[in-house]
Amino acid sequence: MIRTLTVLASVLRGDASACERERFAGVEALVARPRRGLGPVVVYANAMTPLGVEQPAVGRFLAGLADAGFVAIAPELPHVRRGG
């Protein structure tokens, strides 16, 4: 419960600029790392949106996870921006 509240609080004040674009196995992704750079990994698959991982809420969510000690990755899934 405390970990969940920490993530939620971090998301509300999170800074999406803490995220970086990276490429994994040929797939573009938005990545946020905790300050120490290490932690459990969370992969967030964004639902259909024309902005894909550029949706501001995605960056805030990843930054919040990183503030809570996770390495957070949101891959730019094929066809998400087109709604399919």
mmCIF file as gemmi writes it, N, C-alpha and C atoms, coordinates in Angstrom:
data_model
loop_
_atom_site.group_PDB
_atom_site.id
_atom_site.type_symbol
_atom_site.label_atom_id
_atom_site.label_alt_id
_atom_site.label_comp_id
_atom_site.label_asym_id
_atom_site.label_entity_id
_atom_site.label_seq_id
_atom_site.pdbx_PDB_ins_code
_atom_site.Cartn_x
_atom_site.Cartn_y
_atom_site.Cartn_z
_atom_site.occupancy
_atom_site.B_iso_or_equiv
_atom_site.pdbx_formal_charge
_atom_site.auth_seq_id
_atom_site.auth_asym_id
_atom_site.pdbx_PDB_model_num
ATOM 1 N N . MET Axp A 1 ? 0.811 -1.185 0 1 0 ? 1 A 1
ATOM 2 C CA . MET Axp A 1 ? 0 0 0 1 0 ? 1 A 1
ATOM 3 C C . MET Axp A 1 ? 0.861 1.258 0 1 0 ? 1 A 1
ATOM 4 N N . ILE Axp A 2 ? 1.904 1.272 0.817 1 0 ? 2 A 1
ATOM 5 C CA . ILE Axp A 2 ? 2.781 2.441 0.878 1 0 ? 2 A 1
ATOM 6 C C . ILE Axp A 2 ? 3.472 2.647 -0.46 1 0 ? 2 A 1
ATOM 7 N N . ARG Axp A 3 ? 3.938 1.567 -1.078 1 0 ? 3 A 1
ATOM 8 C CA . ARG Axp A 3 ? 4.601 1.672 -2.381 1 0 ? 3 A 1
ATOM 9 C C . ARG Axp A 3 ? 3.63 2.25 -3.416 1 0 ? 3 A 1
ATOM 10 N N . THR Axp A 4 ? 2.372 1.799 -3.391 1 0 ? 4 A 1
ATOM 11 C CA . THR Axp A 4 ? 1.362 2.297 -4.32 1 0 ? 4 A 1
ATOM 12 C C . THR Axp A 4 ? 1.126 3.791 -4.11 1 0 ? 4 A 1
ATOM 13 N N . LEU Axp A 5 ? 1.011 4.216 -2.875 1 0 ? 5 A 1
ATOM 14 C CA . LEU Axp A 5 ? 0.804 5.63 -2.585 1 0 ? 5 A 1
ATOM 15 C C . LEU Axp A 5 ? 2.006 6.466 -3.012 1 0 ? 5 A 1
ATOM 16 N N . THR Axp A 6 ? 3.21 5.915 -2.846 1 0 ? 6 A 1
ATOM 17 C CA . THR Axp A 6 ? 4.419 6.615 -3.272 1 0 ? 6 A 1
ATOM 18 C C . THR Axp A 6 ? 4.401 6.838 -4.775 1 0 ? 6 A 1
ATOM 19 N N . VAL Axp A 7 ? 4.034 5.797 -5.538 1 0 ? 7 A 1
ATOM 20 C CA . VAL Axp A 7 ? 3.97 5.924 -6.994 1 0 ? 7 A 1
ATOM 21 C C . VAL Axp A 7 ? 2.918 6.95 -7.383 1 0 ? 7 A 1
ATOM 22 N N . LEU Axp A 8 ? 1.731 6.882 -6.781 1 0 ? 8 A 1
ATOM 23 C CA . LEU Axp A 8 ? 0.664 7.826 -7.116 1 0 ? 8 A 1
ATOM 24 C C . LEU Axp A 8 ? 1.069 9.261 -6.8 1 0 ? 8 A 1
ATOM 25 N N . ALA Axp A 9 ? 1.676 9.484 -5.658 1 0 ? 9 A 1
ATOM 26 C CA . ALA Axp A 9 ? 2.117 10.832 -5.297 1 0 ? 9 A 1
ATOM 27 C C . ALA Axp A 9 ? 3.181 11.325 -6.26 1 0 ? 9 A 1
ATOM 28 N N . SER Axp A 10 ? 4.082 10.449 -6.654 1 0 ? 10 A 1
ATOM 29 C CA . SER Axp A 10 ? 5.14 10.821 -7.587 1 0 ? 10 A 1
ATOM 30 C C . SER Axp A 10 ? 4.575 11.153 -8.958 1 0 ? 10 A 1
ATOM 31 N N . VAL Axp A 11 ? 3.552 10.412 -9.38 1 0 ? 11 A 1
ATOM 32 C CA . VAL Axp A 11 ? 2.936 10.672 -10.682 1 0 ? 11 A 1
ATOM 33 C C . VAL Axp A 11 ? 2.303 12.051 -10.692 1 0 ? 11 A 1
ATOM 34 N N . LEU Axp A 12 ? 1.659 12.416 -9.611 1 0 ? 12 A 1
ATOM 35 C CA . LEU Axp A 12 ? 0.978 13.709 -9.556 1 0 ? 12 A 1
ATOM 36 C C . LEU Axp A 12 ? 1.953 14.877 -9.638 1 0 ? 12 A 1
ATOM 37 N N . ARG Axp A 13 ? 3.148 14.702 -9.116 1 0 ? 13 A 1
ATOM 38 C CA . ARG Axp A 13 ? 4.128 15.777 -9.181 1 0 ? 13 A 1
ATOM 39 C C . ARG Axp A 13 ? 5.28 15.438 -10.126 1 0 ? 13 A 1
ATOM 40 N N . GLY Axp A 14 ? 5.171 14.301 -10.828 1 0 ? 14 A 1
ATOM 41 C CA . GLY Axp A 14 ? 6.246 13.806 -11.681 1 0 ? 14 A 1
ATOM 42 C C . GLY Axp A 14 ? 6.633 14.759 -12.794 1 0 ? 14 A 1
ATOM 43 N N . ASP Axp A 15 ? 7.846 14.631 -13.23 1 0 ? 15 A 1
ATOM 44 C CA . ASP Axp A 15 ? 8.389 15.473 -14.282 1 0 ? 15 A 1
ATOM 45 C C . ASP Axp A 15 ? 8.699 14.589 -15.485 1 0 ? 15 A 1
ATOM 46 N N . ALA Axp A 16 ? 7.907 14.707 -16.53 1 0 ? 16 A 1
ATOM 47 C CA . ALA Axp A 16 ? 8.083 13.866 -17.714 1 0 ? 16 A 1
ATOM 48 C C . ALA Axp A 16 ? 9.437 14.095 -18.379 1 0 ? 16 A 1
ATOM 49 N N . SER Axp A 17 ? 10.087 15.224 -18.081 1 0 ? 17 A 1
ATOM 50 C CA . SER Axp A 17 ? 11.396 15.471 -18.679 1 0 ? 17 A 1
ATOM 51 C C . SER Axp A 17 ? 12.439 14.494 -18.148 1 0 ? 17 A 1
ATOM 52 N N . ALA Axp A 18 ? 12.126 13.767 -17.076 1 0 ? 18 A 1
ATOM 53 C CA . ALA Axp A 18 ? 13.041 12.769 -16.534 1 0 ? 18 A 1
ATOM 54 C C . ALA Axp A 18 ? 13.105 11.536 -17.433 1 0 ? 18 A 1
ATOM 55 N N . CYS Axp A 19 ? 12.225 11.458 -18.421 1 0 ? 19 A 1
ATOM 56 C CA . CYS Axp A 19 ? 12.179 10.313 -19.332 1 0 ? 19 A 1
ATOM 57 C C . CYS Axp A 19 ? 13.072 10.566 -20.547 1 0 ? 19 A 1
ATOM 58 N N . GLU Axp A 20 ? 13.6 9.478 -21.081 1 0 ? 20 A 1
ATOM 59 C CA . GLU Axp A 20 ? 14.436 9.564 -22.273 1 0 ? 20 A 1
ATOM 60 C C . GLU Axp A 20 ? 13.92 8.596 -23.324 1 0 ? 20 A 1
ATOM 61 N N . ARG Axp A 21 ? 14.13 8.929 -24.583 1 0 ? 21 A 1
ATOM 62 C CA . ARG Axp A 21 ? 13.785 8.02 -25.684 1 0 ? 21 A 1
ATOM 63 C C . ARG Axp A 21 ? 14.965 7.076 -25.889 1 0 ? 21 A 1
ATOM 64 N N . GLU Axp A 22 ? 14.682 5.785 -25.965 1 0 ? 22 A 1
ATOM 65 C CA . GLU Axp A 22 ? 15.716 4.785 -26.234 1 0 ? 22 A 1
ATOM 66 C C . GLU Axp A 22 ? 15.157 3.75 -27.186 1 0 ? 22 A 1
ATOM 67 N N . ARG Axp A 23 ? 16.037 2.918 -27.703 1 0 ? 23 A 1
ATOM 68 C CA . ARG Axp A 23 ? 15.635 1.878 -28.642 1 0 ? 23 A 1
ATOM 69 C C . ARG Axp A 23 ? 16.043 0.529 -28.066 1 0 ? 23 A 1
ATOM 70 N N . PHE Axp A 24 ? 15.088 -0.395 -27.985 1 0 ? 24 A 1
ATOM 71 C CA . PHE Axp A 24 ? 15.331 -1.749 -27.491 1 0 ? 24 A 1
ATOM 72 C C . PHE Axp A 24 ? 14.871 -2.731 -28.556 1 0 ? 24 A 1
ATOM 73 N N . ALA Axp A 25 ? 15.77 -3.579 -29.025 1 0 ? 25 A 1
ATOM 74 C CA . ALA Axp A 25 ? 15.436 -4.603 -30.026 1 0 ? 25 A 1
ATOM 75 C C . ALA Axp A 25 ? 14.676 -4.001 -31.2 1 0 ? 25 A 1
ATOM 76 N N . GLY Axp A 26 ? 15.083 -2.805 -31.615 1 0 ? 26 A 1
ATOM 77 C CA . GLY Axp A 26 ? 14.465 -2.157 -32.754 1 0 ? 26 A 1
ATOM 78 C C . GLY Axp A 26 ? 13.171 -1.424 -32.459 1 0 ? 26 A 1
ATOM 79 N N . VAL Axp A 27 ? 12.77 -1.345 -31.197 1 0 ? 27 A 1
ATOM 80 C CA . VAL Axp A 27 ? 11.519 -0.685 -30.823 1 0 ? 27 A 1
ATOM 81 C C . VAL Axp A 27 ? 11.843 0.581 -30.033 1 0 ? 27 A 1
ATOM 82 N N . GLU Axp A 28 ? 11.285 1.719 -30.463 1 0 ? 28 A 1
ATOM 83 C CA . GLU Axp A 28 ? 11.43 2.969 -29.72 1 0 ? 28 A 1
ATOM 84 C C . GLU Axp A 28 ? 10.67 2.858 -28.404 1 0 ? 28 A 1
ATOM 85 N N . ALA Axp A 29 ? 11.233 3.441 -27.363 1 0 ? 29 A 1
ATOM 86 C CA . ALA Axp A 29 ? 10.574 3.392 -26.053 1 0 ? 29 A 1
ATOM 87 C C . ALA Axp A 29 ? 10.904 4.648 -25.262 1 0 ? 29 A 1
ATOM 88 N N . LEU Axp A 30 ? 10.027 4.97 -24.344 1 0 ? 30 A 1
ATOM 89 C CA . LEU Axp A 30 ? 10.253 6.034 -23.384 1 0 ? 30 A 1
ATOM 90 C C . LEU Axp A 30 ? 10.699 5.349 -22.095 1 0 ? 30 A 1
ATOM 91 N N . VAL Axp A 31 ? 11.795 5.827 -21.492 1 0 ? 31 A 1
ATOM 92 C CA . VAL Axp A 31 ? 12.382 5.162 -20.332 1 0 ? 31 A 1
ATOM 93 C C . VAL Axp A 31 ? 12.642 6.182 -19.222 1 0 ? 31 A 1
ATOM 94 N N . ALA Axp A 32 ? 12.331 5.773 -18.006 1 0 ? 32 A 1
ATOM 95 C CA . ALA Axp A 32 ? 12.662 6.579 -16.82 1 0 ? 32 A 1
ATOM 96 C C . ALA Axp A 32 ? 13.368 5.662 -15.835 1 0 ? 32 A 1
ATOM 97 N N . ARG Axp A 33 ? 14.478 6.152 -15.298 1 0 ? 33 A 1
ATOM 98 C CA . ARG Axp A 33 ? 15.268 5.353 -14.353 1 0 ? 33 A 1
ATOM 99 C C . ARG Axp A 33 ? 15.305 6.033 -12.985 1 0 ? 33 A 1
ATOM 100 N N . PRO Axp A 34 ? 15.391 5.223 -11.939 1 0 ? 34 A 1
ATOM 101 C CA . PRO Axp A 34 ? 15.561 5.828 -10.608 1 0 ? 34 A 1
ATOM 102 C C . PRO Axp A 34 ? 16.924 6.507 -10.517 1 0 ? 34 A 1
ATOM 103 N N . ARG Axp A 35 ? 17.086 7.357 -9.548 1 0 ? 35 A 1
ATOM 104 C CA . ARG Axp A 35 ? 18.337 8.117 -9.419 1 0 ? 35 A 1
ATOM 105 C C . ARG Axp A 35 ? 19.572 7.22 -9.387 1 0 ? 35 A 1
ATOM 106 N N . ARG Axp A 36 ? 19.449 6.064 -8.758 1 0 ? 36 A 1
ATOM 107 C CA . ARG Axp A 36 ? 20.596 5.15 -8.693 1 0 ? 36 A 1
ATOM 108 C C . ARG Axp A 36 ? 20.748 4.324 -9.962 1 0 ? 36 A 1
ATOM 109 N N . GLY Axp A 37 ? 19.766 4.384 -10.866 1 0 ? 37 A 1
ATOM 110 C CA . GLY Axp A 37 ? 19.866 3.7 -12.145 1 0 ? 37 A 1
ATOM 111 C C . GLY Axp A 37 ? 19.49 2.234 -12.119 1 0 ? 37 A 1
ATOM 112 N N . LEU Axp A 38 ? 19.314 1.659 -10.932 1 0 ? 38 A 1
ATOM 113 C CA . LEU Axp A 38 ? 18.973 0.247 -10.821 1 0 ? 38 A 1
ATOM 114 C C . LEU Axp A 38 ? 17.647 0.087 -10.095 1 0 ? 38 A 1
ATOM 115 N N . GLY Axp A 39 ? 16.951 -0.978 -10.418 1 0 ? 39 A 1
ATOM 116 C CA . GLY Axp A 39 ? 15.69 -1.269 -9.744 1 0 ? 39 A 1
ATOM 117 C C . GLY Axp A 39 ? 14.907 -2.281 -10.552 1 0 ? 39 A 1
ATOM 118 N N . PRO Axp A 40 ? 13.819 -2.777 -9.996 1 0 ? 40 A 1
ATOM 119 C CA . PRO Axp A 40 ? 12.974 -3.694 -10.754 1 0 ? 40 A 1
ATOM 120 C C . PRO Axp A 40 ? 12.42 -2.969 -11.98 1 0 ? 40 A 1
ATOM 121 N N . VAL Axp A 41 ? 12.19 -3.712 -13.039 1 0 ? 41 A 1
ATOM 122 C CA . VAL Axp A 41 ? 11.715 -3.126 -14.295 1 0 ? 41 A 1
ATOM 123 C C . VAL Axp A 41 ? 10.206 -3.291 -14.413 1 0 ? 41 A 1
ATOM 124 N N . VAL Axp A 42 ? 9.54 -2.198 -14.816 1 0 ? 42 A 1
ATOM 125 C CA . VAL Axp A 42 ? 8.106 -2.224 -15.121 1 0 ? 42 A 1
ATOM 126 C C . VAL Axp A 42 ? 7.965 -1.824 -16.579 1 0 ? 42 A 1
ATOM 127 N N . VAL Axp A 43 ? 7.289 -2.655 -17.365 1 0 ? 43 A 1
ATOM 128 C CA . VAL Axp A 43 ? 7.002 -2.322 -18.76 1 0 ? 43 A 1
ATOM 129 C C . VAL Axp A 43 ? 5.539 -1.929 -18.834 1 0 ? 43 A 1
ATOM 130 N N . TYR Axp A 44 ? 5.277 -0.72 -19.302 1 0 ? 44 A 1
ATOM 131 C CA . TYR Axp A 44 ? 3.919 -0.197 -19.407 1 0 ? 44 A 1
ATOM 132 C C . TYR Axp A 44 ? 3.518 -0.183 -20.876 1 0 ? 44 A 1
ATOM 133 N N . ALA Axp A 45 ? 2.48 -0.939 -21.205 1 0 ? 45 A 1
ATOM 134 C CA . ALA Axp A 45 ? 1.964 -0.971 -22.582 1 0 ? 45 A 1
ATOM 135 C C . ALA Axp A 45 ? 0.822 0.029 -22.664 1 0 ? 45 A 1
ATOM 136 N N . ASN Axp A 46 ? 1.074 1.143 -23.331 1 0 ? 46 A 1
ATOM 137 C CA . ASN Axp A 46 ? 0.098 2.215 -23.455 1 0 ? 46 A 1
ATOM 138 C C . ASN Axp A 46 ? -1.067 1.786 -24.344 1 0 ? 46 A 1
ATOM 139 N N . ALA Axp A 47 ? -2.269 2.149 -23.951 1 0 ? 47 A 1
ATOM 140 C CA . ALA Axp A 47 ? -3.456 1.849 -24.761 1 0 ? 47 A 1
ATOM 141 C C . ALA Axp A 47 ? -3.496 2.78 -25.977 1 0 ? 47 A 1
ATOM 142 N N . MET Axp A 48 ? -4.475 2.585 -26.819 1 0 ? 48 A 1
ATOM 143 C CA . MET Axp A 48 ? -4.575 3.361 -28.055 1 0 ? 48 A 1
ATOM 144 C C . MET Axp A 48 ? -4.724 4.849 -27.772 1 0 ? 48 A 1
ATOM 145 N N . THR Axp A 49 ? -3.838 5.614 -28.362 1 0 ? 49 A 1
ATOM 146 C CA . THR Axp A 49 ? -3.892 7.069 -28.28 1 0 ? 49 A 1
ATOM 147 C C . THR Axp A 49 ? -3.111 7.633 -29.459 1 0 ? 49 A 1
ATOM 148 N N . PRO Axp A 50 ? -3.598 8.695 -30.064 1 0 ? 50 A 1
ATOM 149 C CA . PRO Axp A 50 ? -2.875 9.274 -31.207 1 0 ? 50 A 1
ATOM 150 C C . PRO Axp A 50 ? -1.466 9.753 -30.853 1 0 ? 50 A 1
ATOM 151 N N . LEU Axp A 51 ? -1.208 10.014 -29.58 1 0 ? 51 A 1
ATOM 152 C CA . LEU Axp A 51 ? 0.108 10.498 -29.165 1 0 ? 51 A 1
ATOM 153 C C . LEU Axp A 51 ? 1.069 9.378 -28.78 1 0 ? 51 A 1
ATOM 154 N N . GLY Axp A 52 ? 0.59 8.152 -28.667 1 0 ? 52 A 1
ATOM 155 C CA . GLY Axp A 52 ? 1.459 7.04 -28.266 1 0 ? 52 A 1
ATOM 156 C C . GLY Axp A 52 ? 2.155 7.342 -26.952 1 0 ? 52 A 1
ATOM 157 N N . VAL Axp A 53 ? 3.451 7.06 -26.883 1 0 ? 53 A 1
ATOM 158 C CA . VAL Axp A 53 ? 4.188 7.311 -25.637 1 0 ? 53 A 1
ATOM 159 C C . VAL Axp A 53 ? 4.461 8.791 -25.412 1 0 ? 53 A 1
ATOM 160 N N . GLU Axp A 54 ? 4.13 9.634 -26.39 1 0 ? 54 A 1
ATOM 161 C CA . GLU Axp A 54 ? 4.282 11.078 -26.216 1 0 ? 54 A 1
ATOM 162 C C . GLU Axp A 54 ? 3.122 11.671 -25.42 1 0 ? 54 A 1
ATOM 163 N N . GLN Axp A 55 ? 2.125 10.858 -25.086 1 0 ? 55 A 1
ATOM 164 C CA . GLN Axp A 55 ? 1.018 11.3 -24.242 1 0 ? 55 A 1
ATOM 165 C C . GLN Axp A 55 ? 1.615 11.789 -22.926 1 0 ? 55 A 1
ATOM 166 N N . PRO Axp A 56 ? 1.386 13.039 -22.518 1 0 ? 56 A 1
ATOM 167 C CA . PRO Axp A 56 ? 2.027 13.565 -21.304 1 0 ? 56 A 1
ATOM 168 C C . PRO Axp A 56 ? 1.822 12.709 -20.056 1 0 ? 56 A 1
ATOM 169 N N . ALA Axp A 57 ? 0.667 12.105 -19.915 1 0 ? 57 A 1
ATOM 170 C CA . ALA Axp A 57 ? 0.399 11.275 -18.731 1 0 ? 57 A 1
ATOM 171 C C . ALA Axp A 57 ? 1.323 10.063 -18.677 1 0 ? 57 A 1
ATOM 172 N N . VAL Axp A 58 ? 1.748 9.562 -19.824 1 0 ? 58 A 1
ATOM 173 C CA . VAL Axp A 58 ? 2.652 8.406 -19.851 1 0 ? 58 A 1
ATOM 174 C C . VAL Axp A 58 ? 3.998 8.801 -19.245 1 0 ? 58 A 1
ATOM 175 N N . GLY Axp A 59 ? 4.527 9.937 -19.654 1 0 ? 59 A 1
ATOM 176 C CA . GLY Axp A 59 ? 5.797 10.409 -19.092 1 0 ? 59 A 1
ATOM 177 C C . GLY Axp A 59 ? 5.716 10.649 -17.605 1 0 ? 59 A 1
ATOM 178 N N . ARG Axp A 60 ? 4.614 11.255 -17.149 1 0 ? 60 A 1
ATOM 179 C CA . ARG Axp A 60 ? 4.448 11.485 -15.708 1 0 ? 60 A 1
ATOM 180 C C . ARG Axp A 60 ? 4.365 10.168 -14.951 1 0 ? 60 A 1
ATOM 181 N N . PHE Axp A 61 ? 3.655 9.188 -15.519 1 0 ? 61 A 1
ATOM 182 C CA . PHE Axp A 61 ? 3.529 7.876 -14.885 1 0 ? 61 A 1
ATOM 183 C C . PHE Axp A 61 ? 4.89 7.197 -14.771 1 0 ? 61 A 1
ATOM 184 N N . LEU Axp A 62 ? 5.662 7.209 -15.859 1 0 ? 62 A 1
ATOM 185 C CA . LEU Axp A 62 ? 6.995 6.591 -15.834 1 0 ? 62 A 1
ATOM 186 C C . LEU Axp A 62 ? 7.91 7.31 -14.844 1 0 ? 62 A 1
ATOM 187 N N . ALA Axp A 63 ? 7.856 8.636 -14.833 1 0 ? 63 A 1
ATOM 188 C CA . ALA Axp A 63 ? 8.686 9.403 -13.895 1 0 ? 63 A 1
ATOM 189 C C . ALA Axp A 63 ? 8.301 9.074 -12.456 1 0 ? 63 A 1
ATOM 190 N N . GLY Axp A 64 ? 7.014 8.896 -12.201 1 0 ? 64 A 1
ATOM 191 C CA . GLY Axp A 64 ? 6.562 8.526 -10.86 1 0 ? 64 A 1
ATOM 192 C C . GLY Axp A 64 ? 7.065 7.163 -10.449 1 0 ? 64 A 1
ATOM 193 N N . LEU Axp A 65 ? 7.043 6.219 -11.387 1 0 ? 65 A 1
ATOM 194 C CA . LEU Axp A 65 ? 7.581 4.887 -11.103 1 0 ? 65 A 1
ATOM 195 C C . LEU Axp A 65 ? 9.075 4.964 -10.81 1 0 ? 65 A 1
ATOM 196 N N . ALA Axp A 66 ? 9.803 5.78 -11.587 1 0 ? 66 A 1
ATOM 197 C CA . ALA Axp A 66 ? 11.244 5.934 -11.357 1 0 ? 66 A 1
ATOM 198 C C . ALA Axp A 66 ? 11.509 6.56 -9.988 1 0 ? 66 A 1
ATOM 199 N N . ASP Axp A 67 ? 10.704 7.553 -9.608 1 0 ? 67 A 1
ATOM 200 C CA . ASP Axp A 67 ? 10.853 8.168 -8.28 1 0 ? 67 A 1
ATOM 201 C C . ASP Axp A 67 ? 10.637 7.144 -7.171 1 0 ? 67 A 1
ATOM 202 N N . ALA Axp A 68 ? 9.813 6.129 -7.447 1 0 ? 68 A 1
ATOM 203 C CA . ALA Axp A 68 ? 9.529 5.083 -6.456 1 0 ? 68 A 1
ATOM 204 C C . ALA Axp A 68 ? 10.558 3.945 -6.515 1 0 ? 68 A 1
ATOM 205 N N . GLY Axp A 69 ? 11.577 4.065 -7.396 1 0 ? 69 A 1
ATOM 206 C CA . GLY Axp A 69 ? 12.651 3.086 -7.429 1 0 ? 69 A 1
ATOM 207 C C . GLY Axp A 69 ? 12.597 2.06 -8.542 1 0 ? 69 A 1
ATOM 208 N N . PHE Axp A 70 ? 11.702 2.255 -9.509 1 0 ? 70 A 1
ATOM 209 C CA . PHE Axp A 70 ? 11.587 1.308 -10.628 1 0 ? 70 A 1
ATOM 210 C C . PHE Axp A 70 ? 12.256 1.86 -11.879 1 0 ? 70 A 1
ATOM 211 N N . VAL Axp A 71 ? 12.732 0.959 -12.741 1 0 ? 71 A 1
ATOM 212 C CA . VAL Axp A 71 ? 13.096 1.319 -14.104 1 0 ? 71 A 1
ATOM 213 C C . VAL Axp A 71 ? 11.81 1.136 -14.896 1 0 ? 71 A 1
ATOM 214 N N . ALA Axp A 72 ? 11.296 2.21 -15.48 1 0 ? 72 A 1
ATOM 215 C CA . ALA Axp A 72 ? 10 2.171 -16.163 1 0 ? 72 A 1
ATOM 216 C C . ALA Axp A 72 ? 10.186 2.349 -17.663 1 0 ? 72 A 1
ATOM 217 N N . ILE Axp A 73 ? 9.602 1.442 -18.436 1 0 ? 73 A 1
ATOM 218 C CA . ILE Axp A 73 ? 9.743 1.459 -19.893 1 0 ? 73 A 1
ATOM 219 C C . ILE Axp A 73 ? 8.362 1.411 -20.531 1 0 ? 73 A 1
ATOM 220 N N . ALA Axp A 74 ? 8.135 2.306 -21.5 1 0 ? 74 A 1
ATOM 221 C CA . ALA Axp A 74 ? 6.897 2.289 -22.282 1 0 ? 74 A 1
ATOM 222 C C . ALA Axp A 74 ? 7.287 2.185 -23.753 1 0 ? 74 A 1
ATOM 223 N N . PRO Axp A 75 ? 7.188 0.989 -24.336 1 0 ? 75 A 1
ATOM 224 C CA . PRO Axp A 75 ? 7.541 0.847 -25.751 1 0 ? 75 A 1
ATOM 225 C C . PRO Axp A 75 ? 6.485 1.5 -26.636 1 0 ? 75 A 1
ATOM 226 N N . GLU Axp A 76 ? 6.919 2.021 -27.78 1 0 ? 76 A 1
ATOM 227 C CA . GLU Axp A 76 ? 6.001 2.571 -28.773 1 0 ? 76 A 1
ATOM 228 C C . GLU Axp A 76 ? 5.499 1.386 -29.596 1 0 ? 76 A 1
ATOM 229 N N . LEU Axp A 77 ? 4.381 0.847 -29.172 1 0 ? 77 A 1
ATOM 230 C CA . LEU Axp A 77 ? 3.845 -0.363 -29.806 1 0 ? 77 A 1
ATOM 231 C C . LEU Axp A 77 ? 3.345 -0.063 -31.213 1 0 ? 77 A 1
ATOM 232 N N . PRO Axp A 78 ? 3.509 -1.017 -32.129 1 0 ? 78 A 1
ATOM 233 C CA . PRO Axp A 78 ? 3.059 -0.817 -33.513 1 0 ? 78 A 1
ATOM 234 C C . PRO Axp A 78 ? 1.564 -0.535 -33.569 1 0 ? 78 A 1
ATOM 235 N N . HIS Axp A 79 ? 1.191 0.396 -34.393 1 0 ? 79 A 1
ATOM 236 C CA . HIS Axp A 79 ? -0.205 0.712 -34.711 1 0 ? 79 A 1
ATOM 237 C C . HIS Axp A 79 ? -0.977 1.391 -33.585 1 0 ? 79 A 1
ATOM 238 N N . VAL Axp A 80 ? -0.381 1.653 -32.434 1 0 ? 80 A 1
ATOM 239 C CA . VAL Axp A 80 ? -1.1 2.273 -31.325 1 0 ? 80 A 1
ATOM 240 C C . VAL Axp A 80 ? -1.583 3.664 -31.711 1 0 ? 80 A 1
ATOM 241 N N . ARG Axp A 81 ? -0.735 4.421 -32.375 1 0 ? 81 A 1
ATOM 242 C CA . ARG Axp A 81 ? -1.11 5.782 -32.754 1 0 ? 81 A 1
ATOM 243 C C . ARG Axp A 81 ? -2.23 5.805 -33.783 1 0 ? 81 A 1
ATOM 244 N N . ARG Axp A 82 ? -2.391 4.729 -34.519 1 0 ? 82 A 1
ATOM 245 C CA . ARG Axp A 82 ? -3.458 4.646 -35.534 1 0 ? 82 A 1
ATOM 246 C C . ARG Axp A 82 ? -4.725 4.013 -34.975 1 0 ? 82 A 1
ATOM 247 N N . GLY Axp A 83 ? -4.703 3.605 -33.714 1 0 ? 83 A 1
ATOM 248 C CA . GLY Axp A 83 ? -5.902 3.039 -33.093 1 0 ? 83 A 1
ATOM 249 C C . GLY Axp A 83 ? -6.111 1.57 -33.365 1 0 ? 83 A 1
ATOM 250 N N . GLY Axp A 84 ? -5.061 0.846 -33.691 1 0 ? 84 A 1
ATOM 251 C CA . GLY Axp A 84 ? -5.251 -0.575 -33.97 1 0 ? 84 A 1
ATOM 252 C C . GLY Axp A 84 ? -4.249 -1.446 -33.456 1 0 ? 84 A 1
